[in-house]
Every structure is written in C-alpha cells, then in structure tokens.
Amino acid sequence: MTIASPPDPRSPPVSTPALASALDPSASPLGKASAYLSHYDASLLYPIARQTKRDELGITGTLPFFGIDIWNAYEVSWLNLRGKPQIAIATVMVPADSPNIVESKSFKLYLNALNQTRLAGSDAVLDLLRTDLSSAIGAPVQVSLTLPDGFERLRMGELEGLLLDRLDIEVTGYLPDADLLHADHSEAPVDETLISHLLKSNCLVTGQPDWGSVQIRYVGAPINQEGLLKYLIGFREHHEFHEQCVERIFMDIMRQCKPQKLAVYARYTRRGGLDINPWRSNFSTGQKPPNSRNARQ
C-alpha cells in the first residue's frame, strides 16, 4: 500500500482501518449529519456483521449458498503527484462468506476522503482499496478500476428471463409473506429463469427506498408465478439492507418451494454514487453473473 506524498499538515491524521466487528447499524453514519473529509481516513469504513440477520433467517453453520456482492462506485477520484484530479469507476467483489458487510454511506465517506489525497497512480489506489475494504469486511475482496480510456467498453444489459411483471394480479400486502410461495411438485421439474423489476425495499436505518430488479433461476417443481410476484412486491414496505433482502428471498424460496437448485440475483439502483448487486446461488457449476449496468442504474 502506497501513499505517494506526505500527509498535508493541514489535514486530519490518517487513521488505521476499522476492525471487523459486529457493529450496530443504528450507530453507523446512516441518517446522521456527516462531515465530508477530503483526505484519506480508512477508519470511516463501518463494518456490520452478517450473522445477526442470518440468525433471524435461521442460517447457521455452513452457508446454504455461495455468492458475491458486486459494488460499483461511480464517484472515485484522487490527485496524482502533481495535484491533478484523476477519476475512475471502481468495482468491488465481496464474498458472501465474509463475516461483515460495509455500510454504504460509510463507504461513500471513505471514497470522498480520497478526493484531495495524492497517490502515485491507479495501482496505489487499488492497493489502498483492497487493503482497507478487506480489513473492514474481514475477508479478501477483489477490486478493479475502470479508467476513462476504458469507459467506452462498459456495456449496459438487462436481466434475462421470463418477466413476472406481465401478470395482472391484485396485491393487498406489502410485507414479504413466504406463505405466498408454492410449487407444483406433481409436475416435472423445470429449469426456469424469472425476473421482476418491481422489487422495492427500504433502508434498515433511514427508511429510504431501495429500487431493484431481481432474477430468480431455479431447477425444480414449477413455482407459481403469481404467488412469487406477490411475494416480491411484498418487500415494498420491508426494511433491510440489499444483501439481507436477497438472502431472505433465497431462503424463503428454498423452504417453501424446495427447488433442487436456486440462484437469486438483484441489481439495485445506485444511491450516493454506489450500486450494490447481491447474488446467492447453490448451482454447483454456477458462474458469477455479469456485472452489466441496467437502465435504472
């Protein structure tokens, strides 16, 4: 890890990264007035333990899935050694078996703190991000930077699958109800991919809306599509972080419909220059999904 120039004597001292620990979301920077520092400070990253919510879902011991959380950060900037601003888009791959997530506003504050920090190029930025995020999350993370000369190679793409939103249904409940999920085990197993753009949940702390699209691929007895769509719409007044919503969807489908294989992937609209896209799967040959930005991101 290299910070190429000595700290500005006018800036706050550089802090060590936050230790990975079980921290209370309500104590995070979310929903509070925050000072936006412009010099590097790794202690701004705020880890939150995954296991608290997993206990609520009955997930203990060996995880019933593998997966990643794909973060895209569109507001990454620093100064080169001559003081000229540099920009990039960062992509962070967080393993689902890491002990912690990082609260998103704290990640935003951390990135802002690089804005007036002089670094010896994109490799130094990568080293910094990998070191600090891995420390906060409690596991190695993958980080890549797309510089301006690579922007034209970035592509948009929508989730593939049969659109559930075509169904004309009546909705009366706006909290997730697992009893709406059922499959017809008298029918032959299918390999089916279903999508919906009607996923909306709310931040666990602030209550701000989180808009998303979700893709569900499964192998097993045919899942009732109307019930599944009503279930997904039921997150509309539910309060959880993105990663927790996707794990709830995965566990509820597994318990209620009992598919042989299942993968759940959500693409959430960016907020504060960040989008978070969790993927959970138990397909033994499952490849991580493409990180293609959709129309609402």
ZAKOLPA-423377 format. One record per residue (C-alpha): x, y, z; residue in one letter. Coordinates in steps of 0.2 Angstrom, whole numbers, plus 5000, padded with zeros to 4 digits. Example, Ala and Ser with C-alpha at 12.3 -4.5 7.8 and 13.67 -1.06 7.14 Angstrom:
residues 2
506249785039A
506849955036S
END
This chain:
residues 297
500050005000M
500750174995T
500350344999I
501550434987A
501550604996S
501750655014P
500150705023P
499650885021D
499950965038P
498351055037R
497350885035S
496750775049P
497950625054P
497750465044V
496850335054S
497050145054T
495650045046P
494150005056A
494249825064L
493049705058A
491749685071S
489949665075A
489349845075L
487649905077D
486849985060P
486050115071S
487750185076A
488350195058S
488450365049P
486750325041L
485450455044G
486650575053K
487450735048A
489250695042S
490750795039A
491450755022Y
493350745024L
494350765008S
495950675015H
496250495017Y
495450415033D
495250225032A
494350225049S
492750295040L
492350125034L
490950055045Y
490849865046P
489149775050I
489149585055A
488149475043R
487749345056Q
486449455065T
485249455051K
485749275046R
485249215063D
483549295060E
483449195044L
483949035053G
485649025043I
486948945055T
488448845052G
488848805034T
488048935022L
486748855011P
487348964996F
488949044989F
488949214981G
489649384980I
489049564982D
489549674967I
489849854972W
490049984958N
490750154964A
490550294951Y
491250434961E
493050384963V
494350524962S
496050564969W
497550684965L
499150624955N
500850684962L
500750844953R
499050884961G
497950844945K
496250764948P
496050584942Q
494450484940I
493950304939A
492450184941I
492850054955A
492049884955T
492249784972V
491849604973M
491449554991V
491249364995P
489649315003A
490549215016D
491449365023S
490949405041P
490549585038N
489749705025I
490249885025V
488850015027E
488650105011S
488650285017K
490250245026S
491050185010F
490450345002K
491350455015L
492850345013Y
492950374995L
492650554997N
494150565008A
495250514993L
494750674984N
496150784989Q
497450644993T
498950624982R
499350454976L
500650384964A
499350314951G
497950194949S
498950044956D
499150144973A
497350174973V
496949984970L
498149934984D
497350064996L
495550004992L
495949814993R
496849835010T
495649945018D
494049855012L
494749685016S
495149745033S
493449805037A
492549665028I
493649535037G
494049435021A
494949475004P
493949574992V
494349594973Q
494449774967V
494649834949S
494650014942L
494050064925T
494950224920L
494250354907P
495050274892D
494050114896G
492350194899F
491850154881E
492049974884R
490749974898L
489149904892R
487349904898M
486249754899G
484549694906E
484249544917L
483749394906E
482249294910G
480349274909L
479549444915L
478449414930L
477849594929D
476749544914R
475449464926L
473849554930D
473749524949I
472949604964E
474049654978V
473449684996T
475049655006G
476749755006Y
477749655018L
478649485012P
477449345016D
478349175012A
476649085013D
476349154995L
477749044988L
477248874982H
477748754969A
476848614960D
477848454964H
476648344954S
477348424938E
479048384930A
480548484936P
480948634925V
482548744923D
481748924923E
482349104925T
481149234931L
481349414933I
480449564940S
480849754940H
479549784954L
480749744969L
480749894981K
481349884999S
481950015012N
483550055021C
483649965038L
484150135046V
483450285037T
481950205028G
482450275011Q
481850174996P
482950054988D
482450014970W
482949854961G
482749714948S
482849534953V
483249374943Q
482749204950I
483449054942R
482948884948Y
482848694944V
481448604952G
479548594953A
478748744944P
478548894955I
476848984955N
477249144946Q
475849244953E
476249204971G
478149234968L
477749414961L
476649454975K
477949394987Y
479249504979L
478149654979I
477949624997G
479649695001F
478949864997R
478749915015E
480149805021H
481649875030H
483349785026E
484949805018F
485149745000H
486149595004E
484949545018Q
483449555006C
484249444993V
484649315007E
482949315013R
482249284996I
483449144993F
482949065010M
481049085008D
481049004991I
482148864996M
481048825011R
479348845003Q
479648784985C
481148664988K
482048684972P
483448574968Q
484548724963K
484248904965L
485149074961A
484449244966V
485249404959Y
484749584962A
485349744953R
484949894964Y
484850074958T
486350174964R
486250294978R
487650414983G
488650354968G
488650174973L
487550024967D
487549854977I
487149694967N
487049544978P
487049364971W
486749204980R
486749034972S
486848844976N
487148794957F
488748684958S
489348754941T
488748924945G
489749064937Q
489649234944K
488349344935P
488849484923P
489149654930N
488049744917S
487349904922R
485449914918N
484350054913A
483950114931R
485750114937Q
END
